[in-house]
Amino acid sequence: MMMDRRRLVGLAIVVGLVFLLAGAILVDESHARPNPGETQEAAIARENLGLVWGPAVAHIGMFLFVIGLISAAVFFEELDIFVRLFLVILSFLAVLLILAGSTTIFGVP
């Protein structure tokens, strides 16, 4: 039972970081230089990558990352108390980044 919790917590942290990476890639892809023959629909879809899909994927990643950190602090009772406190502080800082909004994470006005 304990190994299942360890794997689940580790999986939540890693998948959260991968979703953060994917969200940042989507936002960066939306800032690419447009093609000369790009249609209006393609331009709107490219802008939506940075304004809608990138931040949405990144927020899912932040949610999984915070859940992973908090569950690591709660479920791993054999860890040192200062390590558990560090995990709680780190998750609190991640929550502050979420509350600040995706404009501070990716720099989108």
N, C-alpha and C positions, 0 to 999 in steps of 0.2 A: 504494500500500500504506500509506503514511503517513497519508493522509487517512482511510482506513478505521479506523485505530487511533484517530485523533483523534475521529472520530464515535462510535466504540464507547465510548471513555472518557467523552466528554461525555454520551452517552446513558445510561450506567450511573449517572453522578452525578445527572442530572436525574430519571431514573426512580426512583432510590433516594429522592430528596427527595419525589417525588410519592407514593410508597408510605408514607413517613413522615407526610405530610399526611393521607393516607387513613386510616392507623391512628389518628392523633389525632382525626380526625372521628368514627370509629367509637366510640372511647372516650367522647368528649364526648356523642355521641348516646345512649349507654347511660345517662348520668346525667340524661337529660331527665325531666321530671315525668311520671309514668304517667297514662294516661287513666283516668277514673272507671270505665269499663266494661271495663277490660283483663282478659283471661283470664289464668289462671296460665301457660299455654304462652307467651303473648305476653310476660309479665313475665320468664320464664326466657330467652326468646330475646333480650330487650332486655339482660338482665344478661350474657348470653354475648357480646354485642357488645363490651362493655368488658373482660370477663375473658379471652376467648379470641381472638376475631377481630381486635380492635384491636391488641393486642400482637403477634399473629402477622404481621399485615400490616406493622406497624412494624419488626419484626425483619428481615423480607425487605428492607424499604427500607434499613435500616442496613447489611445485608450488601452490597447493591448499591452503596451510597454508599462503604463502605470499600473494596470491590474497585475502584471507579472512582478513588478517591484514590490507592491503592497503584499501580494500573496507570498512572496519570498520572505518578507519581514515577519509575516504572521505565522506561516507554516513551518519555517526552518527554525525550530526552537533550539537546536544544538549550536547555532551560530552565536558568536560573541554578541553581547548586548549593544556594543558600539557599532558593529557591522549592521545589525538590525536597525539601529537608529539612523545610520547613514542611508540605508535603503529607504526608510520612511522620508527622510529629508530630500533625497533625490526624487522620489515620487511626488513630493509636494512641489518641488521646483518644476517638474514636468507638467503638473496640473496648472501652475501659474503660466507656463508657456501656452497651454491650451486656452486658458482664459484670456490671455493677451490677444489671441486671434491669429489666424494664419497670415495676416499681413506682416507681423513681426517675425514669423518663422521663415517666410519666403520672400519678403520684401515686395509684395504685390500691392500697389496703391489702391 
